[in-house]
Amino acid sequence: MNVTITKPHELNMEVVKSTIKELTQEDLAAIEGISASALITALK
């Protein structure tokens, strides 16, 4: 299997903070930059 990142997405951290209030600064740092589109290919 091969995974190729095709387009990284920037999360709106203000929306994340207001939606999930119990996140710590460490949690927020860990999820920043975690979203992306990808092309996944596999052989059967």
trRosetta pair geometry for C-beta under 8 A, 3 or more apart (Angstrom, degrees):
i j d omega theta_ij theta_ji phi_ij phi_ji
1 40 6.9 -7 -173 -171 102 91
1 41 7.1 165 -155 88 55 48
1 42 4.3 -14 -105 -98 82 97
2 40 7.3 164 85 -153 52 46
2 41 4.9 -6 57 60 99 94
2 42 7.4 -178 20 -74 64 52
3 38 5.4 0 -171 176 91 135
3 39 7.5 155 -156 79 44 49
3 40 5.3 -9 -105 -104 76 79
4 38 6.3 152 76 -162 43 78
4 39 4.6 -13 61 58 101 98
4 40 7.9 -170 25 -74 67 36
4 41 7.8 19 2 4 105 102
5 8 6.5 24 171 -62 125 78
5 36 4.9 -14 -145 149 105 146
5 37 7.5 109 -163 79 60 51
5 38 5.3 -46 -102 -101 45 88
6 36 7.5 147 47 164 56 96
6 37 4.9 -55 65 102 100 98
6 38 6.0 157 5 -115 88 26
6 39 5.3 83 -47 -21 122 95
7 36 6.4 170 87 -163 46 76
7 37 4.3 19 51 40 95 113
8 33 6.8 -10 -170 -157 125 79
8 35 7.4 106 -168 92 61 59
8 36 4.5 -39 -110 -105 52 105
9 35 4.2 -53 67 111 111 106
9 36 5.8 -173 8 -91 80 40
9 37 7.0 91 -36 -20 106 78
10 33 7.5 -18 -115 -95 60 60
10 35 7.9 -137 -37 64 4 108
11 15 7.8 -129 170 59 81 103
11 16 5.9 32 157 -38 123 133
11 31 6.9 -13 25 135 167 97
11 32 6.7 -130 46 -126 118 50
11 33 7.6 -109 9 -44 100 26
11 34 7.3 11 -27 41 132 80
11 35 5.7 114 -59 12 96 127
12 15 4.2 50 99 12 111 114
12 16 6.8 161 91 -14 59 85
13 16 5.2 -50 -144 38 41 116
13 17 6.1 44 155 -23 70 103
13 28 6.5 74 -154 -164 114 111
13 32 6.6 -2 -86 -101 123 98
14 17 5.8 -51 -145 36 29 112
14 18 6.4 20 158 -11 63 109
15 18 6.1 -61 -144 42 29 104
15 19 6.0 23 159 -17 66 115
16 19 6.0 -64 -142 40 25 107
16 20 6.1 -28 178 32 66 104
16 23 7.2 -8 147 18 97 162
16 28 7.1 138 111 -123 128 90
16 31 7.1 -173 -166 100 156 138
17 20 7.4 -76 -127 61 16 69
17 21 7.5 57 171 -105 55 49
17 23 6.9 -111 -114 58 57 123
17 28 6.9 17 -82 -105 92 131
18 21 7.4 4 -157 -76 25 81
20 23 5.1 63 114 -26 105 111
23 27 4.1 -132 -161 91 87 135
23 28 5.5 104 141 -55 124 83
23 31 7.9 -59 -147 15 142 134
24 27 4.7 106 49 3 70 100
24 28 7.2 -132 97 -2 41 86
25 28 5.6 -53 -149 37 34 113
25 29 6.4 36 152 -20 65 105
26 29 5.8 -53 -148 36 30 111
26 30 6.4 32 152 -22 63 107
27 30 5.7 -59 -151 34 30 113
27 31 6.6 11 160 -7 66 108
28 31 6.4 -65 -145 42 29 98
28 32 6.5 44 155 -41 64 101
29 32 5.9 -42 -149 10 31 118
30 34 7.6 28 138 -56 59 132
31 34 4.9 -70 -161 4 55 137
